[in-house]
């Protein structure tokens, strides 16, 4: 248990907790985990989620609204950590405050990818690391002159004397060496708004689908080639992998919300009822065997002033028309990413759970398709920390952020993201900005979240 030394509580997990946050359009989710000196995850300490707010097309558009919800999320995680770390304290004694100082955050939004190539005349000289480094610096200098928010620059390959290679250093070149780079960037103020909403938190940002790919895609998928399609409520992200490298990435500004709005407008029902109809009896193709008959929605349901009969096939036609439009855009992005027809499509996200969606993808694109599943190694390691309320599949992005690819990139000292302070006595206050007014906060003994 934690001990009091000069009115400040010691934390047995100090310097060993990392927090990951998934900013999706429907839910804000967080996972706190215990890490070792090598960045490996020993166990999950707490998970929490709240309904999102202030989100538009995958990025934070209203930082004030999002900030209120993120404060709620931070309180849940902090309470869980406090109750876990100091569970052996005497009943009635106020538990210390756990203040989280940094975290890893997934971002989606209007992120696009583009390819940049830089070349150099070799004149028959041997290729050195300095030559390769010079090409990379040329890319950075090109981007520095633009006003885009660059997330990463990924080296794809080099071409020496018309032959592609990943290891050019040491080779002789008679003509040109050219480097191809994938640049991931945003023309929006995605990170600025996220930083504002998170408050006094040192945040490391990772692209949503890169984190998801760590949990869903196998090494075989990444090497042989695949398209990871993540269709959420407001955005659809297309990621192309080949030879274990991310080759193309694009966030499209549509998702399941567009289907809901179409149903609402055509059938003249409320948004709530349109969403229920889509989930309960919506089909991605009107040719489905079960796509027939009528459903009676009683008077008073979702504000209906009279009984309404819904034609299931008509509902499917509304959905199918929009799904085909979606798939046309998605296939266009796949072609822009140079994806051959033999690359399968791996489906993820709530909107892909629509009845017969996988079949529609296969018939419309001609590609093989399958639903992405969390890799067994993640289920075996983390499954016990989740339940029906907090399902492991809902936290797949948070778990992806815990992979060695992202955790180990942050120094061990950086993981010192919790501060434990003794609360003031006799005063209870609302949880304000993360890291602000922490001395006025009194944490209740009741824990509303799922503890490890």
C-alpha positions, 0 to 999 in steps of 0.5 A: 500500500502507499505510505505517507511521508511528510504529508505526501503519499508514496506510490509503489507504481511510480515511474511505471504507469502509462496511459493510452487514450482513444479519441473516437467519435462515439466514445473516449476510452482510456487504459492505464497499464503498468510497464517495465523498464523495457516498455513491456506491459506487465498488467492493466491497472484500470480502464474507463470510457465516456460518451464523446463530445466536441468531435466532428469527422474524427477530430476535435472541433470544439475543444471546450466540449471535448475537454469536459468529457476528457476531464470526466474520463480522467477522473474515472481513471484517476479514481480507479488508480487511487482505489487500487494503489491505496486499497488497504487504507483505513475506511473513511480516510480520504484516498490520495489523488493520482494525477496523470501527467502524460499519455499516448493519444490516438488521432484520426480526423482529416489525416492524409498521406502523400508520396515524396521522392528525392533523387541524387546523381551518384556518378558511379560512387558508393552509396553512403549513409550520408547520401541516404541521410541527405535525401531524408533531409531534403524531404524534411526541408520540403515539408518545413516550408509548408503549413501542414501538421506532419505526423510522420515520414516513413521511408518506403524504399530506394531505387538504385539503377532501376532496382528497388531496395531497402538497404542501399548503403554500401551499394555502387550506383551508376546513375541515380539513387531515389528515395520514396517516402510516405508522409502522413499529415493533416491540414487541420489543427488536430493536435492543437485542439487535442492538446487544448482539450487534454489540458496540462498533459504531455501527450504523444500522438499516434494515428488511430489505424496504426494503433489498430493495425498492431492489434488486428493485423498479423505479420502475414497480412502486413507482408503479403498485402492488405487493406485495413478498412476501419469504418466508424460513426463519423469517419472511415480510415483506409490503410494499405500495408505491403512488405510489412510497411504502411504504404497508404493512409487516408481518412474519409469524412463519412461513416455510419452517421450518414446511413442513419441520416439517410434513413431519417430523411427518407422514412421521416423518422427521428435520428434515434429511431433511424439508428435503431432501425439500421442496427436491428434490421438494416442490410447492406444489400437488398437481395438478402434472403431475410430482407423482406416483410414489414416491421411495425413501430408502435405509436409513442416509440421514439416520438412517433405520433402514430403507428408506422410500418417499415418496409425492410426491403425499402430500408435496405435499398436506402442503405445499399445505395449509400454503402455502394457510394462509400465502397466506390470512394474506398476502392478509389483510395485503394487504387491510389495506394497501388493495391492489387486486386489480390489484396484482401480487405480487413474490416473493422469499426461499428459501421461494418457490423451492418448485416451482409456488409462483408458480402457487399464488399466482396461483390462490389469490389471483387476482393476477399474480405474478412472481419478483423479480430484481436490477435490471440496474444492480446486476448490471452494477455489482456482479456481478463481485465475486460468484461461485458461492460468494457469489452476488449474489442472496444479498447483495441486502439488503446491496446494497440497503443500499449504495443512495444512499437509505441511504448518503447519509443517513450523513455522510461522516465517519460512514463513517470506520468502519475503524481500522488498528493495528499488531499485537503481535508474537509472540502469536496470539489468537482474534478477540474482541468487535469493537473489544476486545483488538485489540492482541492480535489477529494476522491470518493471511496466509490469506484465507478470503473472497472479495476484490474 
